[in-house]
Amino acid sequence: MKITFYGHSTFLVDTGSHKIIFDPFITPNPAAAGIDASKIKVDFVLLSHAHFDHVIDVELLMEHNPEATIIANAEIAGYYQTKGVKNTHGMNSGGKFNFPFGEVRMTQAVHSSTFPDGTSGGHPNGFIITTPEKKFYYSGDTALFADMKLLGELYAPEVAFLCIGDNYTMGPTEGAIAAQYLGLTKAIGMHFDTMPSIAIDHTQAKALFDGKGVALHLPTLGETFDI
């Protein structure tokens, strides 16, 4: 399974048969100036919550991928329906649904969620994705919460995308504990270094995860890697 990192919390997952993008925030990110979001081909757009830095490129992507499907909570799905998006699938915390690429289970996240225009984005979420190739957890923006232990016990993800930038979400210390709660041996960091308020010390972050027996990968923008 190929993963391409487009900065911040934006990952394109290529299963071989489908392309899935998470929380598209590319065009306003100065570090991603060389990436043309309109050229990215996707089949599904998964949105964890409604903040600017997670949804700003949704309409651009849907304009250039009109047959793609947005998967998000009911409020976010409904919002994009009013914007004329053809295909949306609303869910909510605790629910699951089988899509052509595999199962999506929606989890809780401890955060907030409001669109840039002030519209409520409902409750923030994370996702556990089960495909024939891999089972992984995408935390969305969240604080550490004890029920991550339960997610690990029930669903046993093989790898997780975890926010570790601190300030707005959990930082490396809490992220390492989250990885331990989830029973991981490897994790991928996200929501770090995009702006000064979420800059992290890479060496220190990796050491914190190493201390929990977890290998932390901090991707570089534009990098493609396997999970």
C-alpha positions in Angstrom: 0.0 0.0 0.0 1.5 3.3 -1.1 1.2 6.5 0.9 2.0 10.0 -0.4 2.4 12.8 2.1 1.2 16.2 0.9 2.0 18.0 4.2 0.2 18.7 7.5 -2.4 15.9 7.8 -2.9 15.2 4.1 -2.1 11.7 3.0 -3.0 10.0 -0.3 -3.5 6.2 0.2 -3.2 4.1 -3.0 -4.5 0.6 -2.4 -3.7 -0.4 -6.0 -7.4 -0.2 -7.0 -8.5 3.0 -5.2 -7.0 6.3 -4.2 -8.1 7.8 -0.9 -7.1 11.2 0.4 -7.4 12.4 4.0 -8.0 16.0 5.1 -6.8 17.9 2.0 -4.8 21.0 3.0 -2.4 21.8 0.2 -2.9 25.1 -1.6 -2.5 27.4 1.4 0.5 25.6 2.7 3.7 27.4 1.6 5.7 24.3 1.9 3.5 22.6 -0.7 3.8 25.4 -3.3 5.1 22.9 -5.8 2.1 20.6 -5.6 -0.9 21.3 -7.8 -3.9 19.9 -5.9 -6.1 20.0 -9.0 -4.0 17.3 -10.6 -4.4 14.8 -7.7 -6.7 11.9 -8.7 -8.9 10.5 -6.0 -11.8 8.1 -5.6 -12.6 8.9 -2.0 -12.1 12.0 0.3 -12.1 11.2 4.0 -12.6 14.2 6.3 -11.9 14.0 10.1 -13.4 17.4 10.9 -14.3 20.8 9.4 -11.3 23.1 10.3 -9.8 25.2 7.5 -6.5 23.2 7.6 -8.4 20.0 6.9 -11.0 20.9 4.3 -9.8 23.9 2.3 -9.0 21.9 -0.8 -12.1 19.7 -0.8 -14.1 21.6 -3.3 -11.1 21.9 -5.6 -10.5 18.2 -5.5 -14.2 17.4 -6.1 -14.3 19.8 -9.1 -11.5 17.8 -10.7 -12.8 14.4 -9.4 -16.6 14.8 -9.8 -17.2 11.0 -9.3 -15.3 10.8 -6.1 -17.1 10.3 -2.8 -16.7 12.3 0.4 -16.8 10.2 3.6 -17.3 12.2 6.8 -19.7 12.6 9.7 -23.3 13.5 8.8 -22.9 17.2 9.3 -19.9 17.5 7.1 -21.4 15.2 4.4 -24.6 17.4 4.5 -22.6 20.6 4.2 -21.0 19.4 1.0 -24.3 18.2 -0.4 -25.5 21.8 -0.1 -22.3 22.8 -2.1 -23.4 20.6 -5.0 -21.1 17.6 -4.3 -22.6 14.6 -6.1 -21.5 11.8 -3.9 -21.2 11.9 -0.1 -21.5 9.3 2.6 -22.4 10.5 6.1 -21.4 8.5 9.2 -21.0 9.0 12.9 -18.8 7.9 15.8 -18.9 4.1 16.4 -20.4 3.3 13.0 -18.8 1.3 10.2 -19.6 0.8 6.5 -18.1 -1.3 3.7 -16.8 0.7 0.7 -15.2 -0.7 -2.4 -11.7 -0.4 -0.9 -12.6 -1.8 2.5 -14.3 -1.1 5.8 -14.3 2.4 7.4 -15.0 2.6 11.1 -15.5 6.1 12.5 -14.0 6.8 15.9 -14.3 9.7 18.3 -11.7 12.4 18.5 -11.2 15.0 21.3 -11.1 18.3 19.4 -13.5 20.9 17.9 -15.0 21.2 14.4 -16.2 24.4 12.7 -16.1 25.3 9.0 -14.3 28.5 8.0 -17.7 30.1 7.4 -18.9 29.4 10.9 -21.1 26.4 10.1 -20.9 23.5 12.6 -18.9 20.5 11.5 -20.4 18.3 14.1 -18.2 16.1 16.3 -14.6 15.6 15.2 -13.6 12.0 14.3 -10.9 9.6 13.5 -11.0 6.5 11.2 -10.0 2.8 11.4 -9.6 1.6 7.9 -9.5 -2.2 7.1 -8.4 -3.1 3.6 -7.2 -6.5 2.2 -3.7 -5.0 2.3 -3.6 -3.3 5.7 -5.5 -2.1 8.8 -4.6 1.4 10.0 -5.9 4.2 12.2 -6.0 7.8 11.2 -6.5 9.8 14.4 -7.6 13.1 13.0 -6.9 16.1 15.3 -7.3 14.9 18.9 -6.0 14.9 22.4 -4.9 11.7 24.0 -7.9 9.8 25.4 -8.0 6.6 27.4 -10.4 4.8 25.0 -7.5 4.5 22.5 -6.7 1.4 24.6 -10.1 0.0 23.6 -9.5 0.8 20.0 -6.3 -1.2 20.1 -7.9 -4.1 21.9 -10.9 -4.2 19.6 -9.4 -3.5 16.2 -5.7 -4.0 16.5 -4.5 -1.5 13.8 -1.1 -2.4 12.3 0.0 1.2 11.9 -1.4 4.6 12.8 -1.3 8.2 11.5 -1.1 10.3 14.7 -1.1 14.0 15.2 1.9 15.1 17.3 2.3 18.8 16.8 1.1 19.8 20.3 -0.7 23.2 20.9 -3.8 22.2 18.9 -3.6 18.4 19.4 -1.6 16.0 21.4 2.2 16.3 21.2 4.9 13.7 20.9 4.7 12.7 24.6 1.0 12.0 24.4 1.4 10.6 20.9 3.8 8.0 22.1 1.4 7.0 24.8 -1.4 6.8 22.2 0.8 4.5 20.1 1.4 2.3 23.2 -2.4 2.2 24.0 -3.0 1.1 20.4 -0.5 -1.7 20.6 1.6 -0.4 17.8 5.2 -1.1 16.7 5.2 1.7 14.1 3.5 5.0 13.7 3.4 7.9 11.2 3.5 11.5 12.5 1.2 14.2 11.2 0.0 17.7 12.0 3.5 18.9 12.9 6.0 21.6 11.6 3.4 23.3 9.3 3.6 26.5 11.3 5.8 27.6 14.2 3.1 26.8 16.8 3.3 23.1 16.0 7.0 22.7 15.3 8.6 19.7 17.0 12.0 18.4 17.8 12.3 15.4 15.5 15.0 13.7 17.5 13.2 14.1 20.8 9.9 12.9 19.3 11.5 9.7 17.8 13.1 9.0 21.2 9.8 9.3 23.0 8.3 6.8 20.7 11.3 4.5 20.8 10.9 4.5 24.6 7.4 2.9 24.0 8.8 0.4 21.6 7.3 2.2 18.6 9.2 3.3 15.4 8.0 6.8 14.5 8.2 7.9 10.8 8.1 11.6 10.2 7.5 11.9 6.5 8.8 14.7 4.3 6.5 16.6 2.0 5.9 14.8 -1.3 7.4 11.6 0.0 5.9 8.3 -1.1 6.4 5.3 1.2 4.9 1.9 1.9 3.0 0.8 5.0 
